[in-house]
Amino acid sequence: MAHEHDHRHADRRALTQALVLIGGFMIAEVVAGALASSLALLSDAAHMLTDAAALAVALVAARLAARPARGALTFGLGRAEILSAQANGITLLILALVIVYDAILRLVSPPAVKGGLVLGVALVGMVVNLAAARVLAAPGAGTRSLNIEGSYRHILSDLYGFAATAAAGAVILATGFNRADPIASLLIAGLMLRAAYSLLKASGRVFMEAAPPGLDPLQIGRTLAAEPDVVEVHDLHVWEVTSGFPALSAHVVVRAGADCHERRRHLQRVLHERFGIGHTTLQVDHESAPQGPLQIEVAPARRE
């Protein structure tokens, strides 16, 4: 328990440090983007806003995950991160569409863009993102945490956006081709749309109670049915309570002479060791004894 507490504390510390780095630079980038008249920088700032939101959500989720289930919330507050993921995905989608619209207008009538400022800010942004990624990837930060892993990947994807912005700044500085700025912003918008699709798809699967990625209910059912003394497996359900929390329920029929309780414990071990499912509800019953035709015994006639 102490190790788990330290692990969660390290996660929260890493998320807080990354959030401070990303949030602080985002504000500076908005100011620089306005001064340079660069849509690419403002697009990067919008993307960093979603990075900051993702980090904040992960930080809140890490705190909520530490709270025990109570009252009507029998699974606790773990699904709050799924609600936040959907909100984050919708925000990404809306921002990306706004950026695409503005980029098209700037392609038609490009404003003057300060290429040197764009290039400098983009290079600093790459350094800040690398620093935030290093904090989240530190051994003490708990890299196996799903929240940490998701935030880590989100920040790494932002590096591609800064690379595109830096390239646009270099092109403008070298050639004066101002349309490079809206072109770079379109690339950034594409990254945002991809991230939005991924978030909405993943959170939608959880809300629809689909089986977690990598877990095939048919394979799980066949594995259980192949175990000794198991006759039949039906009413099998596999879903995800929240990210990283798979659950399973099933009705298992075993042979008449088998020990129901021992078979249930064995099947739970199989599910945990082979599929990583620790939360299971198994109803184990004996198969019905075969019944022949109904026999009616007729009493012998009484002698008078």
C-alpha positions in Angstrom: 0.0 0.0 0.0 2.8 2.4 0.8 4.5 1.7 -2.5 1.2 2.4 -4.4 0.8 5.6 -2.4 4.3 6.7 -3.4 3.7 5.7 -7.0 0.5 7.9 -7.2 2.3 10.8 -5.5 5.1 10.6 -8.1 2.5 10.6 -10.8 0.8 13.7 -9.5 4.1 15.5 -9.0 5.2 14.8 -12.6 1.8 15.9 -14.0 2.0 19.1 -12.0 5.5 20.0 -13.2 4.5 19.3 -16.8 1.4 21.4 -16.5 3.3 24.4 -15.2 5.8 24.1 -18.1 3.1 23.8 -20.8 0.7 26.3 -19.3 3.4 29.0 -18.8 4.7 28.6 -22.4 1.2 28.6 -23.8 0.5 32.1 -22.4 3.8 33.4 -23.9 3.0 31.8 -27.2 -0.4 33.5 -27.5 1.3 36.9 -26.9 4.1 36.1 -29.5 1.5 34.8 -32.0 -0.5 38.1 -31.8 2.7 40.2 -32.1 3.9 38.2 -35.1 0.5 37.9 -36.8 1.2 34.2 -37.0 -1.8 31.8 -37.2 0.7 28.9 -36.9 1.8 30.1 -33.5 -1.8 30.7 -32.3 -2.7 27.2 -33.6 0.2 25.8 -31.6 -1.0 27.7 -28.6 -4.5 26.2 -29.1 -2.9 22.7 -29.3 -0.9 23.4 -26.1 -4.2 24.5 -24.5 -5.5 21.0 -25.1 -2.2 19.6 -23.8 -2.7 21.6 -20.6 -6.3 20.4 -20.4 -5.2 16.8 -20.9 -2.6 17.2 -18.1 -5.1 18.9 -15.8 -7.6 16.1 -16.5 -4.9 13.5 -15.8 -4.0 15.3 -12.5 -7.7 15.4 -11.4 -8.2 11.8 -12.4 -5.1 10.7 -10.4 -6.6 12.4 -7.3 -10.1 11.0 -7.9 -8.7 7.5 -8.5 -7.2 7.6 -5.0 -10.7 8.0 -3.4 -12.5 4.9 -2.3 -15.9 3.9 -3.8 -18.7 4.9 -1.5 -22.5 5.3 -1.5 -24.2 5.0 -4.9 -20.8 5.3 -6.7 -19.8 1.7 -6.3 -17.0 2.0 -8.9 -15.8 5.3 -7.5 -15.1 8.3 -9.7 -12.8 6.6 -12.2 -15.1 7.4 -15.1 -14.8 11.1 -14.6 -11.7 11.0 -16.8 -13.7 9.5 -19.6 -16.2 12.4 -19.4 -13.2 14.8 -19.5 -11.7 13.0 -22.4 -14.9 13.5 -24.4 -15.0 17.2 -23.5 -11.3 17.4 -24.5 -12.0 15.7 -27.8 -14.9 18.0 -28.6 -12.8 21.0 -27.8 -10.0 19.8 -30.1 -12.5 19.3 -32.9 -14.0 22.8 -32.6 -10.6 24.5 -32.4 -9.3 22.6 -35.3 -12.2 23.5 -37.5 -11.8 27.2 -36.5 -8.1 27.0 -37.4 -8.9 25.4 -40.8 -11.4 28.2 -41.6 -9.0 31.0 -40.6 -6.1 29.3 -42.5 -8.2 29.2 -45.7 -8.9 32.9 -45.4 -5.1 33.6 -44.9 -4.2 31.5 -47.9 -6.5 33.7 -50.0 -5.2 36.9 -48.5 -2.0 36.3 -46.5 -0.9 38.9 -43.9 2.7 39.9 -43.3 4.2 37.5 -40.8 7.4 38.0 -38.7 9.3 34.8 -39.7 12.1 35.3 -37.2 9.8 35.6 -34.2 7.8 32.6 -35.4 11.0 30.5 -35.8 12.4 31.5 -32.4 9.2 30.8 -30.5 8.7 27.5 -32.2 12.2 26.3 -31.3 11.7 27.3 -27.7 8.3 25.5 -27.8 10.1 22.3 -28.9 12.5 22.6 -25.9 9.6 23.2 -23.5 7.8 20.1 -24.8 10.9 18.0 -24.6 11.4 19.1 -21.0 7.7 18.2 -20.2 8.1 14.9 -21.9 11.3 14.2 -19.9 9.5 14.9 -16.7 6.7 12.5 -17.5 9.2 9.8 -18.7 11.3 10.0 -15.6 11.6 6.6 -13.8 10.1 8.0 -10.6 7.1 9.4 -12.5 5.4 6.1 -12.9 5.6 5.7 -16.7 3.2 2.6 -16.5 0.4 4.8 -15.3 -2.3 5.2 -18.0 -2.8 8.9 -17.2 1.0 9.5 -17.5 1.3 7.5 -20.7 -1.6 9.3 -22.3 -0.3 12.8 -21.4 3.2 11.8 -22.5 1.9 10.8 -26.0 -0.2 14.0 -26.2 2.9 16.2 -25.6 5.0 14.2 -28.0 2.4 14.8 -30.8 2.7 18.5 -30.2 6.4 18.4 -31.1 5.3 17.7 -34.7 3.2 20.9 -34.7 6.2 23.0 -33.4 8.4 21.4 -36.1 5.9 22.5 -38.8 5.7 26.0 -37.3 9.5 26.3 -37.1 9.7 25.2 -40.8 7.1 27.8 -41.7 9.1 30.5 -39.9 12.3 29.5 -41.6 10.6 29.6 -45.0 9.1 33.0 -44.4 12.5 34.3 -43.1 14.3 33.0 -46.1 11.9 33.6 -49.0 9.1 35.9 -47.7 6.5 33.3 -48.6 3.9 34.3 -46.0 1.5 31.5 -47.1 3.8 29.0 -45.3 2.2 30.2 -42.0 -1.4 29.1 -42.8 -0.1 25.9 -44.5 1.7 25.0 -41.3 -1.5 25.8 -39.3 -3.4 23.4 -41.5 -0.9 20.6 -40.6 -1.4 21.5 -36.9 -5.2 21.4 -37.4 -4.8 17.9 -38.9 -2.9 16.7 -35.8 -5.6 18.2 -33.6 -8.4 16.4 -35.6 -6.5 13.1 -35.4 -6.2 13.5 -31.6 -9.9 14.5 -31.3 -10.9 11.4 -33.2 -8.8 9.2 -31.0 -10.2 10.7 -27.8 -13.8 10.6 -28.9 -13.5 7.0 -30.2 -11.8 5.7 -27.0 -14.2 7.4 -24.7 -17.2 6.4 -26.8 -16.1 2.7 -26.6 -16.0 3.0 -22.8 -19.5 4.6 -22.6 -20.9 1.9 -25.0 -19.3 -0.7 -22.7 -17.3 -2.3 -25.5 -14.6 -4.8 -24.7 -11.2 -3.0 -24.1 -8.8 -2.9 -27.0 -6.7 -6.1 -27.0 -9.3 -8.3 -25.3 -11.4 -10.5 -27.5 -14.5 -11.8 -25.7 -14.7 -14.8 -28.1 -11.1 -15.8 -27.3 -11.8 -15.4 -23.5 -14.9 -17.5 -23.7 -13.1 -20.3 -25.6 -10.3 -20.2 -23.0 -12.7 -20.6 -20.1 -14.7 -23.3 -21.9 -11.5 -25.3 -22.5 -10.6 -25.5 -18.8 -11.1 -28.8 -17.0 -14.6 -29.6 -15.8 -16.2 -26.6 -17.6 -19.2 -27.7 -19.7 -20.5 -24.3 -20.9 -19.8 -20.6 -20.7 -22.6 -18.1 -21.6 -23.8 -14.6 -20.7 -20.2 -13.5 -21.1 -19.7 -9.7 -20.8 -16.4 -7.9 -21.0 -16.3 -4.1 -20.6 -14.2 -1.2 -19.3 -15.3 0.6 -16.2 -12.7 3.3 -16.9 -9.4 3.4 -18.8 -7.2 0.6 -17.5 -10.0 -1.0 -15.5 -11.4 -4.0 -17.4 -14.2 -6.1 -15.9 -15.9 -9.4 -16.8 -19.0 -11.3 -15.8 -20.1 -14.7 -17.0 -22.3 -17.7 -16.2 -20.2 -20.9 -16.1 -21.6 -24.5 -16.0 -19.3 -27.2 -14.6 -19.7 -31.0 -14.4 -21.9 -32.4 -11.7 -19.1 -33.8 -9.5 -16.8 -30.7 -9.7 -16.1 -28.3 -6.9 -17.9 -25.1 -7.9 -15.9 -22.8 -5.6 -12.5 -24.3 -6.6 -13.4 -24.0 -10.3 -14.4 -20.4 -9.8 -11.1 -19.5 -8.1 -9.2 -21.3 -10.8 -11.0 -19.4 -13.6 -10.4 -16.1 -11.9 -6.7 -16.9 -11.8 -6.8 -17.7 -15.5 -8.5 -14.4 -16.3 -6.0 -12.4 -14.3 -2.9 -14.1 -15.4 -3.7 -14.6 -19.2 -5.9 -11.5 -19.8 -5.1 -9.1 -17.0 -8.7 -8.9 -15.8 -8.8 -8.6 -12.1 -12.4 -7.6 -11.6 -14.6 -10.6 -12.4 -18.0 -11.8 -11.4 -18.5 -15.5 -12.2 -21.7 -17.5 -11.5 -20.7 -21.1 -11.4 -23.4 -23.8 -11.4 -23.4 -27.6 -11.8 -24.9 -29.1 -14.9 -28.3 -30.6 -14.5 -28.4 -34.3 -14.0 -29.9 -36.2 -17.0 -33.5 -37.1 -16.5 -35.2 -40.1 -18.1 -38.9 -40.7 -18.7 -41.1 -40.2 -15.7 -41.6 -43.4 -13.7 -44.8 -44.0 -11.9 -44.9 -46.8 -9.4 -48.3 -48.6 -9.2 -49.2 -50.1 -5.8 -50.2 -53.8 -5.9 -53.9 -54.6 -5.6 -55.0 -55.3 -2.1 -56.4 -58.7 -1.4 -59.9 -58.8 0.1 
